[in-house]
Amino acid sequence: MHIHVTILGGDCPRTFELKGRLGWAMAQLAKAGARGATPIEHPAPRWSAYVHELRGMGIPINTEMIVHGGAYSGHHARYTLACDASVSVLQERSAA
């Protein structure tokens, strides 16, 4: 996936182009809005790594730890964007 992201707010908007899994993760976060996205609802191999990289680029993302029960009880993260963002998909999948 190849996306164009504009982070709104602050003194001036910042614009990024993201590809691959980073683009996918950012698109999931933007689509989820205030509800946020979890690895359980949107499976991917390395959500925490994607969030870490996006934060390193200056994109503010909150993490809330959620406890869950069931046969495989434990906890998981819910990630939400801590800013307004405009995301437009430039290419859905990369050409092989």
Beta strands, then each sheet from edge to edge (+ up, - down):
strand 1: 2-8
strand 2: 14-19
strand 3: 61-68
strand 4: 74-81
strand 5: 84-91
sheet 1: 2+ 1- 5+
sheet 2: 3+ 4-
end
